[in-house]
Amino acid sequence: MELSFEVESLQASLFKANEDHDEKELAFAILQKFVLGFALTQYGMEVKVTLRSMSIDMVDGPNQRTPLLESFAKGQGTPDTSGDDDLVRLHYIKVQKDSPDYMSVHEGIDQTVSIDLSTFVISAAPEPILTLYDFMMSTFVSPPTGTNPPTPSSRGNDTNPMDGEISPPVVDTGKIRVRVKLTSIQSKHI
């Protein structure tokens, strides 16, 4: 089975609501040329994801934006079918041990993840970064409730109720290889 999915341009806005349920735009992002490829075979699967470019602007007010993150892919602006001008390239392979190519091609590695990143430029203005940090902390991190953390006996399958002994953990003997390559990262102070 093979699946291919491509989006030429994706624009997204991030809004935050206050106590009066009024929404204020915090950030605006543009992603260019997102491609997802998926292949499932008898002995494994392969996923390829590419992204040509990305920019994130913090919104300071009506029609006022401060760049927070920009990207410059190799060869950006010149058409290239080899994929060398992509900002992000992710390649994931998972292969079963009974595959004929398991040792010869995959070197006995069950899963391989390769990530290539081109140049990112981060604008280091303190106010937009603090605003985004505050939004993430108030949205995705729940406040402490005052309850105690779970004790070992309340976690579930860690103990055997008959004899109180701790059961041994399940060990996966599979191997994974991860390779990440970042061309460069730059910062601009505003």
Secondary structure, DSSP 4 states (H G I P E B T S, - for coil): -EEEEEEEEEEEEEEEE-TT--EEEEEEEEEEEEEEEEEE-SSEEEEEEEEEEEEEEEEEETTEEEEEEEEE-TTTTS--TTSTT-SEEEEEEEE-TTSTTTTTTTTT-SEEEEEEEEEEEEE--HHHHHHHHHHHHHHHSPPP-SPPPPPGGGSSTTB-TTT-PBPPPP-----EEEEEEEEEEEEE--
